């Protein structure tokens, strides 16, 4: 069996360090910046022109929020592994008797989320999108960036005061 080359190992470690840095910075793990979100502020608009498919909702979240979710999942996995290593019978019993109830609760929450999401999408399609199109001022700089025809401060296309 051939041993891995030194260069290949160095590249793998560099890639691992780069992904770990993105993980702890709350950025997208593939390194593509899709929205104008920062670590402290959530994103408002898409900054890439030719995104591969729709931009995920997680890309609009602030970096601290993404980091919190990632660390919570990582901590839960590590806690489960630690508990299984030290008390395997207790973890097995909890998974045997509590797992069906947890699956039922998860399914119920997922169904509720889908129904509410559908209602929200229908509301957007029926009322909000036509309103944004009616309010958009053609030719203004914010009209092509934001569906409401306004920039992030809400001032594009409005007359200057005074």
KOLSEMAR-302989 format. One record per residue: x, y, z of N, C-alpha, C, CB in turn; residue in one letter; chain; residue number from 1. Coordinates in steps of 0.1 Angstrom, whole numbers, plus 5000, padded with zeros to 4 digits. Glycine has a CB too. Layout:
<recs>
(rec (X, Y, Z), (X, Y, Z), (X, Y, Z), (X, Y, Z), "A", "A", NUM);
...
</recs>
This chain:
<recs>
(rec (5009, 4988, 5000), (5000, 5000, 5000), (5009, 5012, 5000), (4990, 5000, 5012), "X", "A", 1);
(rec (5007, 5021, 4990), (5016, 5033, 4989), (5013, 5043, 5000), (5015, 5039, 4975), "X", "A", 2);
(rec (5023, 5049, 5006), (5020, 5059, 5016), (5016, 5072, 5009), (5033, 5061, 5025), "X", "A", 3);
(rec (5008, 5080, 5016), (5004, 5093, 5010), (5016, 5102, 5009), (4993, 5100, 5018), "X", "A", 4);
(rec (5016, 5110, 4998), (5027, 5119, 4996), (5026, 5131, 5005), (5027, 5125, 4981), "X", "A", 5);
(rec (5037, 5137, 5008), (5038, 5148, 5017), (5030, 5160, 5012), (5053, 5152, 5020), "X", "A", 6);
(rec (5030, 5162, 4999), (5023, 5173, 4993), (5008, 5171, 4994), (5027, 5175, 4979), "X", "A", 7);
(rec (5003, 5159, 4992), (4989, 5156, 4993), (4984, 5157, 5007), (4987, 5142, 4988), "X", "A", 8);
(rec (4992, 5153, 5017), (4989, 5155, 5031), (4988, 5169, 5035), (4998, 5147, 5040), "X", "A", 9);
(rec (4998, 5177, 5030), (4998, 5192, 5033), (4986, 5198, 5027), (5011, 5198, 5028), "X", "A", 10);
(rec (4982, 5195, 5015), (4970, 5201, 5009), (4957, 5197, 5017), (4969, 5197, 4994), "X", "A", 11);
(rec (4957, 5185, 5021), (4945, 5180, 5028), (4944, 5188, 5042), (4946, 5165, 5031), "X", "A", 12);
(rec (4955, 5189, 5048), (4955, 5197, 5061), (4952, 5211, 5059), (4969, 5196, 5068), "X", "A", 13);
(rec (4957, 5217, 5048), (4953, 5231, 5045), (4938, 5233, 5042), (4961, 5236, 5033), "X", "A", 14);
(rec (4932, 5223, 5035), (4918, 5224, 5032), (4910, 5222, 5045), (4914, 5213, 5022), "X", "A", 15);
(rec (4914, 5213, 5053), (4908, 5210, 5066), (4908, 5223, 5075), (4914, 5199, 5074), "X", "A", 16);
(rec (4920, 5230, 5075), (4921, 5242, 5083), (4912, 5253, 5077), (4935, 5246, 5084), "X", "A", 17);
(rec (4911, 5254, 5064), (4903, 5264, 5058), (4888, 5262, 5061), (4905, 5264, 5043), "X", "A", 18);
(rec (4883, 5249, 5060), (4869, 5246, 5063), (4867, 5248, 5078), (4866, 5231, 5059), "X", "A", 19);
(rec (4876, 5245, 5086), (4874, 5247, 5101), (4873, 5262, 5104), (4886, 5241, 5109), "X", "A", 20);
(rec (4881, 5270, 5097), (4880, 5285, 5098), (4867, 5290, 5094), (4891, 5292, 5091), "X", "A", 21);
(rec (4862, 5285, 5083), (4848, 5289, 5078), (4837, 5285, 5088), (4845, 5284, 5064), "X", "A", 22);
(rec (4839, 5272, 5093), (4830, 5267, 5103), (4828, 5276, 5115), (4834, 5253, 5107), "X", "A", 23);
(rec (4840, 5280, 5121), (4840, 5288, 5133), (4837, 5303, 5130), (4853, 5286, 5140), "X", "A", 24);
(rec (4838, 5307, 5117), (4835, 5321, 5114), (4820, 5322, 5110), (4844, 5326, 5102), "X", "A", 25);
(rec (4813, 5311, 5109), (4799, 5312, 5106), (4797, 5314, 5091), (4792, 5322, 5114), "X", "A", 26);
(rec (4806, 5311, 5082), (4805, 5313, 5068), (4800, 5301, 5061), (4818, 5318, 5062), "X", "A", 27);
(rec (4796, 5302, 5048), (4792, 5290, 5040), (4805, 5282, 5039), (4787, 5294, 5026), "X", "A", 28);
(rec (4803, 5268, 5041), (4815, 5260, 5041), (4822, 5258, 5028), (4811, 5246, 5047), "X", "A", 29);
(rec (4815, 5261, 5017), (4822, 5259, 5004), (4829, 5272, 5000), (4812, 5256, 4993), "X", "A", 30);
(rec (4828, 5283, 5008), (4836, 5295, 5005), (4830, 5304, 4996), (4849, 5291, 5000), "X", "A", 31);
(rec (4818, 5302, 4990), (4811, 5311, 4981), (4802, 5320, 4989), (4803, 5303, 4971), "X", "A", 32);
(rec (4804, 5333, 4988), (4796, 5342, 4995), (4784, 5346, 4987), (4804, 5356, 4998), "X", "A", 33);
(rec (4772, 5341, 4992), (4760, 5342, 4984), (4752, 5354, 4987), (4752, 5330, 4985), "X", "A", 34);
(rec (4753, 5359, 5000), (4745, 5371, 5004), (4754, 5381, 5010), (4733, 5366, 5014), "X", "A", 35);
(rec (4748, 5392, 5014), (4756, 5403, 5020), (4756, 5402, 5036), (4750, 5417, 5017), "X", "A", 36);
(rec (4753, 5389, 5041), (4753, 5387, 5055), (4767, 5388, 5061), (4747, 5373, 5058), "X", "A", 37);
(rec (4769, 5393, 5073), (4781, 5394, 5080), (4780, 5386, 5092), (4785, 5409, 5083), "X", "A", 38);
(rec (4790, 5386, 5101), (4789, 5378, 5113), (4778, 5384, 5122), (4803, 5378, 5120), "X", "A", 39);
(rec (4777, 5397, 5123), (4767, 5403, 5132), (4754, 5406, 5126), (4773, 5415, 5138), "X", "A", 40);
(rec (4753, 5408, 5112), (4741, 5412, 5106), (4736, 5402, 5096), (4743, 5426, 5099), "X", "A", 41);
(rec (4723, 5399, 5096), (4718, 5389, 5086), (4718, 5395, 5072), (4703, 5385, 5090), "X", "A", 42);
(rec (4718, 5387, 5062), (4718, 5391, 5048), (4704, 5397, 5044), (4722, 5380, 5039), "X", "A", 43);
(rec (4705, 5406, 5034), (4693, 5412, 5029), (4691, 5408, 5014), (4693, 5427, 5031), "X", "A", 44);
(rec (4702, 5406, 5007), (4701, 5404, 4992), (4712, 5395, 4988), (4701, 5417, 4985), "X", "A", 45);
(rec (4710, 5389, 4976), (4720, 5380, 4970), (4731, 5388, 4963), (4713, 5371, 4960), "X", "A", 46);
(rec (4743, 5384, 4965), (4754, 5392, 4959), (4761, 5384, 4948), (4765, 5395, 4970), "X", "A", 47);
(rec (4758, 5371, 4945), (4763, 5364, 4934), (4754, 5365, 4923), (4766, 5349, 4938), "X", "A", 48);
(rec (4759, 5366, 4911), (4750, 5368, 4899), (4745, 5354, 4894), (4758, 5374, 4888), "X", "A", 49);
(rec (4754, 5344, 4893), (4749, 5331, 4888), (4751, 5320, 4898), (4758, 5328, 4875), "X", "A", 50);
(rec (4742, 5321, 4908), (4742, 5311, 4919), (4737, 5298, 4913), (4733, 5315, 4931), "X", "A", 51);
(rec (4742, 5287, 4918), (4738, 5273, 4913), (4725, 5270, 4921), (4749, 5263, 4916), "X", "A", 52);
(rec (4714, 5274, 4915), (4701, 5271, 4921), (4697, 5282, 4931), (4701, 5258, 4928), "X", "A", 53);
(rec (4686, 5281, 4938), (4682, 5291, 4948), (4692, 5292, 4960), (4668, 5288, 4953), "X", "A", 54);
(rec (4693, 5303, 4965), (4702, 5305, 4977), (4694, 5300, 4989), (4706, 5320, 4979), "X", "A", 55);
(rec (4701, 5292, 4997), (4695, 5286, 5009), (4692, 5297, 5020), (4704, 5276, 5015), "X", "A", 56);
(rec (4682, 5295, 5028), (4678, 5304, 5038), (4690, 5306, 5048), (4666, 5300, 5045), "X", "A", 57);
(rec (4698, 5296, 5051), (4708, 5297, 5060), (4719, 5307, 5056), (4715, 5283, 5062), "X", "A", 58);
(rec (4720, 5309, 5043), (4729, 5319, 5038), (4725, 5333, 5042), (4731, 5318, 5023), "X", "A", 59);
(rec (4713, 5336, 5045), (4708, 5349, 5049), (4710, 5351, 5064), (4693, 5351, 5045), "X", "A", 60);
(rec (4712, 5341, 5072), (4714, 5342, 5086), (4727, 5349, 5089), (4712, 5329, 5093), "X", "A", 61);
(rec (4727, 5356, 5101), (4740, 5362, 5105), (4750, 5351, 5109), (4737, 5371, 5118), "X", "A", 62);
(rec (4763, 5354, 5108), (4773, 5343, 5111), (4772, 5338, 5125), (4786, 5349, 5109), "X", "A", 63);
(rec (4769, 5346, 5135), (4768, 5341, 5149), (4757, 5331, 5150), (4766, 5353, 5158), "X", "A", 64);
(rec (4746, 5333, 5143), (4735, 5324, 5143), (4739, 5311, 5137), (4722, 5330, 5137), "X", "A", 65);
(rec (4745, 5311, 5126), (4750, 5298, 5119), (4760, 5291, 5128), (4756, 5301, 5106), "X", "A", 66);
(rec (4769, 5299, 5134), (4778, 5293, 5143), (4772, 5286, 5155), (4789, 5303, 5148), "X", "A", 67);
(rec (4761, 5293, 5161), (4754, 5287, 5172), (4747, 5274, 5169), (4743, 5297, 5177), "X", "A", 68);
(rec (4741, 5273, 5157), (4735, 5261, 5153), (4745, 5250, 5151), (4726, 5263, 5140), "X", "A", 69);
(rec (4756, 5253, 5144), (4766, 5243, 5142), (4772, 5238, 5155), (4778, 5249, 5133), "X", "A", 70);
(rec (4775, 5247, 5164), (4781, 5243, 5177), (4771, 5235, 5185), (4786, 5255, 5185), "X", "A", 71);
(rec (4758, 5238, 5184), (4748, 5230, 5192), (4748, 5216, 5186), (4735, 5237, 5191), "X", "A", 72);
(rec (4748, 5215, 5173), (4747, 5201, 5167), (4760, 5194, 5170), (4746, 5202, 5152), "X", "A", 73);
(rec (4771, 5200, 5170), (4784, 5194, 5173), (4785, 5190, 5188), (4796, 5203, 5170), "X", "A", 74);
(rec (4780, 5198, 5197), (4780, 5195, 5211), (4770, 5184, 5214), (4776, 5208, 5219), "X", "A", 75);
(rec (4758, 5183, 5207), (4749, 5172, 5210), (4755, 5159, 5205), (4736, 5175, 5202), "X", "A", 76);
(rec (4762, 5159, 5194), (4768, 5147, 5189), (4779, 5142, 5198), (4773, 5149, 5174), "X", "A", 77);
(rec (4787, 5152, 5203), (4798, 5148, 5212), (4793, 5143, 5225), (4807, 5160, 5214), "X", "A", 78);
(rec (4782, 5150, 5230), (4776, 5145, 5242), (4770, 5131, 5241), (4765, 5155, 5247), "X", "A", 79);
(rec (4763, 5129, 5230), (4758, 5115, 5228), (4769, 5105, 5227), (4750, 5115, 5215), "X", "A", 80);
(rec (4780, 5108, 5221), (4791, 5098, 5220), (4797, 5096, 5234), (4801, 5103, 5210), "X", "A", 81);
(rec (4799, 5107, 5241), (4804, 5106, 5255), (4795, 5097, 5264), (4807, 5120, 5261), "X", "A", 82);
(rec (4782, 5100, 5263), (4773, 5093, 5271), (4773, 5078, 5267), (4759, 5099, 5270), "X", "A", 83);
(rec (4773, 5075, 5254), (4773, 5061, 5250), (4786, 5054, 5255), (4772, 5060, 5235), "X", "A", 84);
(rec (4797, 5061, 5255), (4810, 5054, 5259), (4810, 5051, 5274), (4822, 5063, 5255), "X", "A", 85);
(rec (4804, 5060, 5282), (4804, 5058, 5296), (4792, 5051, 5302), (4805, 5072, 5303), "X", "A", 86);
(rec (4780, 5052, 5295), (4768, 5046, 5300), (4760, 5040, 5288), (4759, 5056, 5308), "X", "A", 87);
(rec (4765, 5030, 5282), (4759, 5025, 5270), (4745, 5019, 5272), (4767, 5014, 5263), "X", "A", 88);
(rec (4742, 5013, 5284), (4729, 5008, 5287), (4718, 5019, 5288), (4729, 4999, 5299), "X", "A", 89);
(rec (4722, 5030, 5294), (4713, 5041, 5296), (4709, 5048, 5282), (4718, 5052, 5305), "X", "A", 90);
(rec (4720, 5049, 5274), (4717, 5055, 5261), (4709, 5046, 5252), (4731, 5058, 5254), "X", "A", 91);
(rec (4712, 5033, 5253), (4704, 5023, 5245), (4689, 5023, 5250), (4709, 5009, 5246), "X", "A", 92);
(rec (4687, 5024, 5263), (4673, 5024, 5268), (4666, 5037, 5264), (4673, 5023, 5283), "X", "A", 93);
(rec (4673, 5048, 5264), (4667, 5061, 5260), (4663, 5061, 5246), (4676, 5072, 5263), "X", "A", 94);
(rec (4672, 5055, 5237), (4669, 5054, 5223), (4658, 5045, 5220), (4682, 5050, 5215), "X", "A", 95);
(rec (4657, 5034, 5228), (4646, 5024, 5226), (4633, 5029, 5229), (4649, 5011, 5234), "X", "A", 96);
(rec (4631, 5036, 5241), (4618, 5040, 5246), (4615, 5055, 5242), (4618, 5038, 5260), "X", "A", 97);
(rec (4625, 5063, 5241), (4622, 5077, 5238), (4622, 5081, 5224), (4632, 5086, 5246), "X", "A", 98);
(rec (4628, 5073, 5215), (4630, 5076, 5201), (4617, 5077, 5194), (4639, 5066, 5194), "X", "A", 99);
(rec (4607, 5068, 5196), (4594, 5069, 5189), (4587, 5082, 5192), (4585, 5058, 5192), "X", "A", 100);
(rec (4588, 5087, 5205), (4581, 5099, 5209), (4588, 5111, 5202), (4581, 5101, 5224), "X", "A", 101);
(rec (4601, 5111, 5202), (4609, 5121, 5196), (4606, 5122, 5181), (4624, 5120, 5198), "X", "A", 102);
(rec (4605, 5110, 5174), (4602, 5110, 5160), (4588, 5116, 5157), (4603, 5096, 5154), "X", "A", 103);
(rec (4579, 5112, 5166), (4565, 5118, 5164), (4565, 5133, 5166), (4556, 5111, 5174), "X", "A", 104);
(rec (4572, 5138, 5176), (4573, 5152, 5178), (4579, 5159, 5166), (4580, 5155, 5191), "X", "A", 105);
(rec (4590, 5153, 5161), (4597, 5159, 5150), (4588, 5159, 5137), (4610, 5152, 5147), "X", "A", 106);
(rec (4581, 5149, 5135), (4572, 5148, 5124), (4561, 5158, 5125), (4566, 5134, 5122), "X", "A", 107);
(rec (4555, 5160, 5137), (4545, 5170, 5139), (4550, 5184, 5136), (4539, 5169, 5153), "X", "A", 108);
(rec (4561, 5187, 5142), (4567, 5200, 5140), (4570, 5203, 5125), (4580, 5202, 5148), "X", "A", 109);
(rec (4575, 5192, 5118), (4578, 5194, 5104), (4566, 5196, 5095), (4585, 5181, 5099), "X", "A", 110);
(rec (4555, 5189, 5099), (4542, 5191, 5091), (4537, 5205, 5094), (4532, 5180, 5096), "X", "A", 111);
(rec (4537, 5209, 5106), (4533, 5223, 5109), (4541, 5233, 5102), (4533, 5225, 5125), "X", "A", 112);
(rec (4554, 5231, 5102), (4563, 5241, 5095), (4559, 5241, 5080), (4577, 5237, 5097), "X", "A", 113);
(rec (4557, 5230, 5074), (4553, 5229, 5059), (4540, 5236, 5057), (4552, 5215, 5054), "X", "A", 114);
(rec (4530, 5234, 5065), (4517, 5241, 5063), (4518, 5256, 5065), (4507, 5235, 5073), "X", "A", 115);
(rec (4525, 5260, 5075), (4527, 5275, 5077), (4535, 5281, 5066), (4534, 5277, 5090), "X", "A", 116);
(rec (4546, 5273, 5061), (4554, 5278, 5050), (4545, 5280, 5037), (4565, 5269, 5047), "X", "A", 117);
(rec (4536, 5270, 5035), (4528, 5271, 5023), (4519, 5283, 5024), (4520, 5258, 5021), "X", "A", 118);
(rec (4513, 5285, 5036), (4504, 5297, 5037), (4512, 5310, 5035), (4498, 5297, 5052), "X", "A", 119);
(rec (4524, 5310, 5040), (4533, 5322, 5038), (4536, 5324, 5023), (4545, 5321, 5046), "X", "A", 120);
(rec (4539, 5314, 5016), (4542, 5315, 5002), (4530, 5320, 4994), (4547, 5301, 4996), "X", "A", 121);
(rec (4518, 5314, 4998), (4506, 5318, 4991), (4503, 5333, 4993), (4494, 5310, 4995), "X", "A", 122);
(rec (4506, 5338, 5005), (4504, 5352, 5009), (4513, 5360, 5001), (4506, 5354, 5024), "X", "A", 123);
(rec (4526, 5356, 5000), (4536, 5364, 4992), (4532, 5365, 4978), (4550, 5358, 4994), "X", "A", 124);
(rec (4528, 5353, 4972), (4525, 5353, 4958), (4512, 5361, 4955), (4523, 5339, 4953), "X", "A", 125);
(rec (4502, 5361, 4964), (4490, 5367, 4961), (4490, 5382, 4964), (4479, 5361, 4969), "X", "A", 126);
(rec (4497, 5387, 4974), (4496, 5400, 4979), (4509, 5408, 4978), (4490, 5401, 4992), "X", "A", 127);
(rec (4519, 5402, 4984), (4532, 5410, 4986), (4539, 5412, 4973), (4541, 5402, 4996), "X", "A", 128);
(rec (4541, 5402, 4965), (4548, 5403, 4952), (4541, 5414, 4943), (4549, 5390, 4945), "X", "A", 129);
(rec (4528, 5413, 4941), (4522, 5424, 4932), (4523, 5438, 4938), (4507, 5421, 4930), "X", "A", 130);
(rec (4523, 5439, 4952), (4525, 5452, 4958), (4539, 5457, 4956), (4522, 5451, 4973), "X", "A", 131);
(rec (4549, 5448, 4957), (4563, 5452, 4954), (4565, 5456, 4940), (4572, 5441, 4958), "X", "A", 132);
(rec (4559, 5449, 4931), (4560, 5453, 4917), (4553, 5466, 4914), (4554, 5442, 4908), "X", "A", 133);
(rec (4542, 5469, 4921), (4535, 5482, 4919), (4543, 5493, 4925), (4521, 5481, 4925), "X", "A", 134);
(rec (4550, 5491, 4936), (4557, 5502, 4942), (4571, 5504, 4936), (4559, 5499, 4957), "X", "A", 135);
(rec (4576, 5494, 4928), (4589, 5495, 4922), (4590, 5507, 4912), (4594, 5482, 4916), "X", "A", 136);
(rec (4600, 5515, 4913), (4602, 5526, 4904), (4612, 5521, 4893), (4607, 5539, 4911), "X", "A", 137);
(rec (4608, 5520, 4881), (4617, 5515, 4870), (4628, 5525, 4869), (4609, 5513, 4857), "X", "A", 138);
(rec (4640, 5519, 4867), (4652, 5527, 4864), (4659, 5532, 4877), (4648, 5539, 4856), "X", "A", 139);
(rec (4653, 5530, 4888), (4660, 5534, 4900), (4671, 5524, 4904), (4651, 5537, 4912), "X", "A", 140);
(rec (4682, 5527, 4911), (4692, 5517, 4913), (4687, 5506, 4922), (4704, 5524, 4920), "X", "A", 141);
(rec (4678, 5509, 4931), (4673, 5498, 4940), (4663, 5489, 4934), (4668, 5504, 4952), "X", "A", 142);
(rec (4656, 5493, 4923), (4646, 5485, 4917), (4650, 5472, 4912), (4639, 5493, 4905), "X", "A", 143);
(rec (4663, 5471, 4907), (4667, 5458, 4902), (4674, 5449, 4913), (4678, 5460, 4891), "X", "A", 144);
(rec (4677, 5456, 4925), (4683, 5448, 4936), (4673, 5443, 4946), (4693, 5457, 4943), "X", "A", 145);
(rec (4662, 5450, 4947), (4652, 5446, 4957), (4638, 5446, 4951), (4653, 5456, 4969), "X", "A", 146);
(rec (4630, 5436, 4955), (4617, 5435, 4949), (4608, 5447, 4951), (4610, 5423, 4954), "X", "A", 147);
(rec (4610, 5454, 4962), (4602, 5466, 4965), (4607, 5478, 4957), (4602, 5468, 4979), "X", "A", 148);
(rec (4618, 5477, 4950), (4623, 5489, 4943), (4630, 5499, 4952), (4612, 5496, 4936), "X", "A", 149);
(rec (4635, 5494, 4963), (4642, 5502, 4973), (4655, 5496, 4977), (4633, 5505, 4985), "X", "A", 150);
(rec (4665, 5504, 4981), (4677, 5498, 4985), (4675, 5494, 5000), (4689, 5507, 4983), "X", "A", 151);
(rec (4686, 5489, 5006), (4685, 5485, 5020), (4681, 5495, 5030), (4698, 5479, 5025), "X", "A", 152);
(rec (4683, 5508, 5027), (4679, 5519, 5036), (4665, 5524, 5032), (4689, 5530, 5035), "X", "A", 153);
(rec (4659, 5519, 5021), (4646, 5523, 5018), (4645, 5536, 5011), (4637, 5522, 5030), "X", "A", 154);
(rec (4655, 5541, 5005), (4655, 5555, 5000), (4656, 5556, 4985), (4666, 5563, 5006), "X", "A", 155);
(rec (4659, 5545, 4977), (4661, 5546, 4963), (4648, 5548, 4956), (4668, 5533, 4957), "X", "A", 156);
(rec (4647, 5557, 4947), (4635, 5560, 4939), (4626, 5570, 4946), (4627, 5548, 4937), "X", "A", 157);
(rec (4630, 5575, 4958), (4622, 5585, 4965), (4627, 5599, 4962), (4621, 5582, 4981), "X", "A", 158);
(rec (4619, 5609, 4962), (4624, 5622, 4960), (4633, 5627, 4971), (4612, 5632, 4958), "X", "A", 159);
(rec (4643, 5635, 4968), (4652, 5641, 4978), (4644, 5650, 4987), (4664, 5648, 4971), "X", "A", 160);
(rec (4646, 5650, 5000), (4639, 5659, 5009), (4644, 5674, 5007), (4641, 5655, 5024), "X", "A", 161);
(rec (4635, 5683, 5009), (4638, 5697, 5009), (4639, 5703, 4996), (4651, 5699, 5016), "X", "A", 162);
</recs>
